[in-house]
Amino acid sequence: MTTRDTVDLGSFTFECGESTPSLEVAYETYGEFDGSNAVLVCHALTGSAHVARRPDAGDETAGQARAWWGDVVGPGKAIDTTEYYVVCANVPGSCYGTTGPSSENPDTGRPYGTDFPPVTVGDWTRAQRRLLDELGVGRLRAVVGGSVGGMNVLDWLRRYPDDVECAGAVATAPRLDPQCLALDAVARRAITSDPDWNGGHYYEVEDDGIKAGDGSLEAGPANGLARARQIGHIMYLSKASMDRKFGRRAAGREATRDGPTDPAGAFFPYREVESYLDYQAERFVDRFDANSYLYLTRAMDDFDLAAGYESDADALAAFEGDLLLLSFTGDWHFTVEQAEALAETCREAGIDVAHHVVDSDHGHDAFLVEPEKVGPPLSGLLEAGLQGRAITDTVERAESSPFAPVHTSLFSR
């Protein structure tokens, strides 16, 4: 049983103090609610509510080619929609159905553009809580998410600790490190320095007025958004995965460069890694809004779990459920060390936490492309908390490395 819908939550005041007269939230649900089996899944930076495959609507929803976690969420999957009532909501500021910069401002009849209020991860959490209230969901069996969606999970635990039984924060951290902050800043400047950005008011103008964007815009800072996405993809891959995928190989004769090169550049090869980045950028520009990219990366950069508290552990101290952290050895965006530091502070504070390290060279993308390694520990968490399928933060911890991988066979059925 699946549902795809949009709900108007009415007036919404953002943490910045600004408000909108209406906040529409696009969401999808899977399975049936029995009063105690609700699982909230939080999407990553450019994801949508389309987390699982929908047999009633094909597999193309919200401008995305496929469900972004369709191998983890669904009937018989790790987050089994025959057992759990799964909810995934698109976050405020995005362009996949929830109110954001490309939405029409009811006060003006024009797209908000950069007049849309700044958004935070906390705004996402508060909007999700209001959506769940509309759906009649009180306490969650679990809240689960990856990347900035994992930050969203951590914010749930500090903001609504009594509303969650257990949580899975995947490939995430309590805050971004300076290197990632710097790369995000360069990506945003690629957008805002594009002449077609026009201060954020670039939406298509038609003879009958201004048309609000829908994530598939023909106008706007396409070149800047393409460069921003390329920077993002470099962040999501590891050195090992890039070497395996591309090496230093030249692209085929049929490959064409994205944009002109300087005269001398034509002498040198157009490499496979460049072709990959150009391809990903072209696809992304066709489906995502540049202003939303600005807003969502700023929300991610701003997040700091300890803000307003003495420490990360203090921020989570009121949460009495189980917290499972998953990290990946090849991920330099959100590192194993960052996850372990959070786990250690939680242990010292007596918070029930386990840190499961996955041996992977896929980089940050591992949580999306290796469902066979992500799914089993999440399934165990949902079934029996941190005792599920021998989930532990001490299994196979080798003396040679404080972050030895936990072998995935321990979690197989």
N, C-alpha and C positions, 0 to 999 in steps of 0.2 A: 504494500500500500504506500503510494508516494503522493506528495503534494508539492506543487510549485505555485507560489503566490507572492503577493506584496501586501503589506499591511501599513496603514497610515497610523503612526504612533502619536500624531498631533504635534503640538508645539514641543520643541526640544531645545534645552539650554546646554550649550557645550561648556566644557571646563574652562575655556577662555573667557566665558561670560557672555558671549554672543549667542543668539538664538535664531532658530528658523520657525516660521509659523506652522510648518508641516515637515515631518521626517518620515518618508516612506522607506520601508526596509524590505528588500527582496529576500526570500528564504525558500528552502526546500526541506521537506521532511520525508523520512523513510521509516516504514514499520508502523506499528500501532502502540499507542501509549497505554500502559496499564497502571499508571500512577507512581511507579518507582523505577522505571527502566529508561529514562530519558538520558541521552548522551548528546552534548553539544560539541560540535566539531568546528574549530576556528581555522579559517583559511589563511594562507600566506599572503604576501604583499600584493600580487596581482591576480589572486584567485577569485572565485565567485562562490555562490551558494551551491553550485553544481558539483557536489563532492562525490556522488555515486551515480552509477548508471541508472537510467530511468526507462524501463521497458515500455512505458506508456507514451513516451515522448522522444524516442530515439536516444542517441547519445551525443547530441549537439545542442547545448544550452548556453545561453548568456554569452555567445560569441566565442566559446571555447570549443575546440575540436572534440574533446572527450572529458569525461569526469576526471577531476584532478587527483582523486584518491580512490578511483573505482576498483582497484585491486586490494584495498584495505577495508573499504566500507561497502557492504552489500549482503545479499543473502548467502549465508555460508562463509562469508569473509571474516577477517579478524574482528571487526566491529560488525557483528551479525545483525542485519536489519530484520531477521525473523525473530530475534530475541530482544532487540533494543529499539527504542524510538529515537531515531537520529535526527537532529536539527542542525542545519548549517545556514547561517545568515550572512549575506553580503554586508560589509561594514560601511558606515557613513564615510563619505569622501570618495568612495569608489565609483565605478561607472557601469556596474553590472546590475542595475535595477534599484539600488539604494540611493537615496538623495546624496548628491555630491556636486562638484563644480559644474558639471555639464548638464545638471538638471535645471528645469525652469523655476525661476524664482516667482512664486505666486504673487508677490508684491509688485513685480515689474513686467511679468510676462516674458522675460528674457532669461537666458542661461545665467546662472550665478557667476561663472568664471571665478576669478580670484576674489570676488566679493563674498564667496562662501566662507563661513567661519573656519578658523584653524581647527583641526581635529586631533585628538589624542587616542592612544590605546584605551585609556579610561572611558572615552566617549563610546568606543566600540562595545566595551563591556556593559556599560549602562544601557545602551540601545538593545543589546542582546537580552539583558534581564527584562526589559520592558516587553520585548517580543515574546519571551517565554511566558510572561504573565498573560499576554493576550492568548497564548495557546493553552493556558491552563496548567502549565508546568511549574511546579514549585521547586522542590529539591532535585538536583541532578544526580544520577548515578555517577556520571563522569563528565569532565570537560577535557577535551583533547585537541591539540593543535601543534603545527610545526612552524619553525622559523619565527616570523613576527606573530604568527598564530600561537606559537608557544609563549610568547610574551603576553598575549591576550589571555592565555591560560593562567599564567602567574598572576596577572591582574585580577582575575576572578577569585583567586585564593586569598588575596589580601583585601579585596573589596567586598566579597560575599562569601566568607569562609564557611558559614553555616549552610550554604546552599549547594555544596558539592561534597559527595562522598569520597571520590578519588579523582586523580588528575594525571594526565600524561602530557608532559612538555617535551617536544621532540625537536632536536636540532635547534636549540635556542639558548638564550642566556639572559641574565638579569638586566643587561644593558649592552649596547654596542661598544666595541673598543675604538680607539682613535683612528686606526687604519680604516675601518669600515665607515666611520663618520666622514673621513676625508673623501673616500671614494663616492659616497652618496652625495656629498657636496659638489663634487665635480660633475656627477651625473645631472644634478639639478641645474647647474650652470650651463650645461650643454643645452638644456631646454630653454632656459630663460634668456640665453644669448642668441637663440635662433630668431632672426628678424620676423618670422611669422608667428612668434608667440604673442606679440602685441599686448604685453602686460597681462596675459591670461584671458583676453577677450577676443578670441580668434574663431568663435563658432560660426558655422556656415550661415550665410545670409541668403535667403531665397526671396523671390518676388513678393510672396505673401507674408514676409516677416522673417524673424530669426528662428531658426530651428535648433532646439536644444540637442546637444551631442548625445550619442548613445554608445560611445566606445568604438564606433567605426566611422571616424570622421575623415572627410576628404580634405578639409582645411586644417590649418594649425601647424605647429612646429614639428613637422614630420622628421626632418633631419636631426633636430635636437633630441627628440624622443628616441630615435633610432640609436644615436650615440649613447644615450643614457642606458638603454636596454643592453647594448653591447658591454658596457662597463659592468652591468649587473651580471650578465652571463659569465664574464671572466671571474667574478666573485664567487659564483656558484660552482665552478669546476675546480678540481685540484690539479696540481702539476702532473701527477701520475695519469689522471684521466685524460688530460689534454695531450700528453705525450702518446698515450695509447690510441686516442681518437685521430689525431692529426699529424703528430710528429712535425717534421719540417717540410712535408710533402707539398708540391705544387698542386693546385686545383686542376681539374681537367680542362681541355681546350674549350668545352662548351660553357664553362663558368665565366661569369662576367662580374666585374667589380661594381660595388655599390657606390657610384659617384666617380667623377673623373680623378685621375691622378696627375701628378706633376710630370712634365716631359721625361725627366730622367727616370721616374718611377716605372715607366712602361718597360724599361730594360730588365727589371727584376720580376721574379715570379709572383703570381697571385696565389697565395698559399691556401691550403685547405682550411686552416684555422680562420683566415680572413673570410673565406667563403661561408663558413658556418656562422660567423658573427653577422655577416650581411643578411643571410637567410633568416636568422632568428629576429633580427631587427625589422626586416620587411614584414614578417608575419605579425609582430607585436604592434607595429604602427597601425595595422589594419584593424586591430581589435581593442586597443586601449587608449584612454584619454590622457594627454600630457599633463593637464592640471591635476588629475587624480594621482599620477605618478609623483608629482611634487608633494601633494598633501599626504599621501600614505608613507612616503619615505621620511618625511619630517616627523610623522607620528612615531615611526619606528625609532628614529634617531633620538627622539625626546624621551622615550621610555627608560625609566630607572626604577627598578623594583624597590630600592631603599628610599626613594624620595619621600620625605615626610616621616621617616622612621630612622631608628638608630642603625639598622643594618638590614641585610636581606632576610636574615632569620627573624628579626623583629617584625618585618612586614608580613611574614607568613605564620607568625606565632599563633594566631587565632584559629588557623586551619587545623582540624583534628583528624582529617582523613589521611589517605595514602597518596604520596607524590612520587611518580616515576619519571625520572629524567633519562632521555635517550640521546646519546651523542655519537658522532661518527669520526673515526680516526683521521679521515682525509678532509674533514671540514675545517677550513680556516676562517670561515665567516663567523660561525658560532662554534668555538673549539671545545674539545674534550676537557681541556683544562678549566675553561669557564664553567662548564656544567659540574665538574668535580668540585670546584671551589664553592659553588652554591650548595651542592650536596653535603659537603663537609660542614659548612656553617649550620645547615639544618640539623645534621646529626648532633652537633655540639649543643644545639638548642632543644634537643629531644623531639624534633619533628620527624614523623615517619616518612623516610625518603629512601629511595634506592636509585643508583645510577647505573644504567645499563649501557655499556660501550660496545658499539658495533664496529667490527673491523671492515673498513671499506675505503676504496680509493676514488669513489665517485664525487668526493667533495660535498658541498652543501646540498646538491641535488639528490643525494643518497636517500633522503627521507621520502622522495617522490618516486625514484626509479628502482628502489630495492624493497618492494613491499614484502617480500619473503623474509626480510630481516626486521622490518618495522612491525609487521602484523602480529607475530606470536607474542612478544612481550605485552603489547597492548591488549590482546585477547586475554592473556593471563591476568592482567590488572583488572579488567572488567569482571572476570569470573570470580576472583578471590582476593582482590587487593594485592598487596606486595608479596603475599604467599603464593600467588597464582603461578603455577608451572615453575616453581623454584626460582622466581624472580629474586635476585639478591645482588647486592653491590660488592660481594666478596668472592663470587664464583670465579675460579681460574685467574685470580689476581697474581700475576707473576712477579717474582722478586726483581726482575730486570726492568720492569715498567710499572709505574703506579696506575696505569690506565690500560691494563691488558684487556683485550677483547673478551667478552663473554661469548662462548661458542653457541651459535644459533641452534644447534641440535638439541640443546638443553630445553628448548622451548617448543619443540615439535610435538605433535599429538602422538 
